[in-house]
Amino acid sequence: MTPAGGTTVQDHVALAEIELCGELIIAASAADEERLSLDRIDEVLLGLAGG
């Protein structure tokens, strides 16, 4: 969304959610199992929070 002044408005919450989804997709594509376990999901999300 671009207001009349020409600056870009960013929704920081939406950007954070997109990053989380991206990390989960990467983890899922690298996983040997069909689905990520809840423990693995926690590892991915906590890794983002810590790093």
ABEGO torsion letter per residue (X at the ends): XBBAAGBBBBBAAAAAAAAAAAAAAAAAAABABABBBAAAAAAAAAAAAAX
